[in-house]
Amino acid sequence: MRFDLIKKVFFTLVLIALGGAALGYMFIYHVKGRGVHAEDGWLFDIAGYHQAIRESKLTDKPVLLYLRRQACQRCIAFEEDFLNNPELKLLLSRYVKVQVNADVDRDHELFAAQFKLKTYPSLFVMFDGEHPVSTYLVLEMQQIWVAQETLQQGNFMPLSPASFRLSLLSASRLAKQAALDMSEPEQN
């Protein structure tokens, strides 16, 4: 009887140790040292979004809103390949950048829902909170939307640093036009 108790306790401790090791591995490999960073000019969460909108109005820089989920493997790969890409950091420095994790709590989930997301990660460019322009990033197919004269006109292109750059610049142009159209008084 005593041997069975010792065996149960031993296996319970082994399972706890394995679980702890797995969580530690996930934290070190998938969370710590990954993602975007404040030292690169990124703001975070809903408060960061509101700060980004204010800063955009003061500096006339577009806001780059990056919506993600915390354990999203596509998000981690996208950050590594594009948002932390040394080639693209100069381009990204032209934006007021903000990251919002949609699964932090209910408020963040509702915030992300207003953008009618189809997938994570998602990118939006805007000059005001009223006219977000999506890049329609489709990572499972490694494609990004490059708009032309309007958001509805354009093409999906294979995702690369060049197509990422084109998509952001096109979305920025459309977002700027939407903000200007909103600020111009209607003519009768």
Secondary structure in CASP SS format (residue, H / E / C, confidence):
PFRMAT SS
TARGET T0000
AUTHOR 0000-0000-0000
METHOD secondary structure of the structure
MODEL  1
M C 1.00
R H 1.00
F H 1.00
D H 1.00
L H 1.00
I H 1.00
K H 1.00
K H 1.00
V H 1.00
F H 1.00
F H 1.00
T H 1.00
L H 1.00
V H 1.00
L H 1.00
I H 1.00
A H 1.00
L H 1.00
G H 1.00
G H 1.00
A H 1.00
A H 1.00
L H 1.00
G H 1.00
Y H 1.00
M H 1.00
F H 1.00
I H 1.00
Y H 1.00
H H 1.00
V H 1.00
K C 1.00
G C 1.00
R C 1.00
G C 1.00
V C 1.00
H C 1.00
A H 1.00
E H 1.00
D H 1.00
G C 1.00
W E 1.00
L E 1.00
F E 1.00
D H 1.00
I H 1.00
A H 1.00
G H 1.00
Y H 1.00
H H 1.00
Q H 1.00
A H 1.00
I H 1.00
R H 1.00
E H 1.00
S H 1.00
K H 1.00
L H 1.00
T H 1.00
D C 1.00
K C 1.00
P C 1.00
V E 1.00
L E 1.00
L E 1.00
Y E 1.00
L E 1.00
R E 1.00
R C 1.00
Q C 1.00
A C 1.00
C C 1.00
Q H 1.00
R H 1.00
C H 1.00
I H 1.00
A H 1.00
F H 1.00
E H 1.00
E H 1.00
D H 1.00
F H 1.00
L H 1.00
N C 1.00
N C 1.00
P H 1.00
E H 1.00
L H 1.00
K H 1.00
L H 1.00
L H 1.00
L H 1.00
S C 1.00
R C 1.00
Y C 1.00
V E 1.00
K E 1.00
V E 1.00
Q E 1.00
V E 1.00
N E 1.00
A C 1.00
D C 1.00
V C 1.00
D C 1.00
R H 1.00
D H 1.00
H H 1.00
E H 1.00
L H 1.00
F H 1.00
A H 1.00
A H 1.00
Q C 1.00
F C 1.00
K C 1.00
L C 1.00
K C 1.00
T C 1.00
Y C 1.00
P C 1.00
S E 1.00
L E 1.00
F E 1.00
V E 1.00
M E 1.00
F C 1.00
D C 1.00
G C 1.00
E C 1.00
H C 1.00
P C 1.00
V E 1.00
S E 1.00
T C 1.00
Y C 1.00
L C 1.00
V E 1.00
L H 1.00
E H 1.00
M H 1.00
Q C 1.00
Q E 1.00
I E 1.00
W E 1.00
V E 1.00
A E 1.00
Q C 1.00
E C 1.00
T C 1.00
L C 1.00
Q C 1.00
Q C 1.00
G E 1.00
N E 1.00
F E 1.00
M E 1.00
P E 1.00
L C 1.00
S C 1.00
P H 1.00
A H 1.00
S H 1.00
F H 1.00
R H 1.00
L H 1.00
S H 1.00
L H 1.00
L H 1.00
S H 1.00
A H 1.00
S H 1.00
R H 1.00
L H 1.00
A H 1.00
K H 1.00
Q H 1.00
A H 1.00
A H 1.00
L H 1.00
D H 1.00
M H 1.00
S H 1.00
E C 1.00
P C 1.00
E C 1.00
Q C 1.00
N C 1.00
END
